[in-house]
Amino acid sequence: MEKETKIQLKGMPVGELEQFCISIGEPKYRGAQIFNWIYNHLADDFGEMQNLSKQLREKLSSSASLSVFNLKEVQQSHNTSTKKFLLSTNDNRNIESVVIPDKERNTLCISTQVGCPLDCKFCATGLLGYKRNLTSAEIVDQYLQAAKIYGKPAITNIVFMGMGEPLLNYENTLKSISIFTDEMNKGLSRTRITVSTAGITHRINELADSGLRVKMALSLHSCFEEVRSTIMPINVKYPLKGTIEALKYYAKATKTRITFEYTMLKGINDRPEDVKALIRLCSSLPSKLNIIPFNSIKHMSPGGISSQLEPTPKDKIEAFAQKLRESNITVMIRDTQGDDIAAACGQLAGKHVN
Ligand code: SF4
């Protein structure tokens, strides 16, 4: 098969599109026109770009591409409105993204890697290992695919919480955020975009200094270094203490509130000392806590500590949250949206990734 040599235009910020247009002998402003077609009209064929001349459309078709994913399957949850998208890349890798409707908003959870190298013990994606980083085109096309199905204005929020660690694919994550938040891209704003990290400390600092000012979430899951290192091996390289310092810097530099994600694991992080440690931590910076009921990963037949993990019972989660609220901590208990189609937190890509 002939090797694809065309330049991929999705995933290029406006400035890069302008440079590309100059490089093929076209005026700079054509870059903004192409950006508008891709992100506001969801065009994935140059033939649709009616304000470009026929000659230019042909020139673009011969040198550039807008083809990123093949949408293989859309799974609809039976008990919620959650939908999961199975997308196949041009090199036949499969990834997943999820749309979670909630009242007036639809949140798109996007992936940044095929698999994940971080091996968090409660996460189906982590059990798969790491295959490769997604390109910026592959990150933004998850949004474009969902926008085509729901209509562009309907996708109101984006969370980088799907497969992979976004801050280990830093350049492409940054590029995609700059596209999502570009004022030419109508309907999305920085306040509706959240990057979730397991704690890549130096990248948190860099993102704080980037000027993008999106929201930041930390996959916390324990306030104790030893426990956290057991369930999240990345904590050995980037201990929580340093990560919290970086998050304090982030909150101050961006004037945003940090979200802590906390998956409740029976006997591991639902003890009275965990409540006390969470109160101490959450009181030390502008923050809120999202409690996530643990979604089973038994369908992955995991070994080691992963096979022993069990969810904290619902009534115990409620009591745990209540104690935190009594100390003025903002706490939300997240629904297990889409667990019937393995689309809930930590369940992505169980059977599909190759
Ligand atoms: S929880 Fe996130 S960082 Fe951890 S293994 Fe899963 S995808 Fe990777």
Residues whose N, C-alpha, C, O or C-beta is under 5 A from the ligand:
A	BS01	SF4	C116 L118 D119 C120 C123 T125 G126 G162 M163 G164 E165 A198
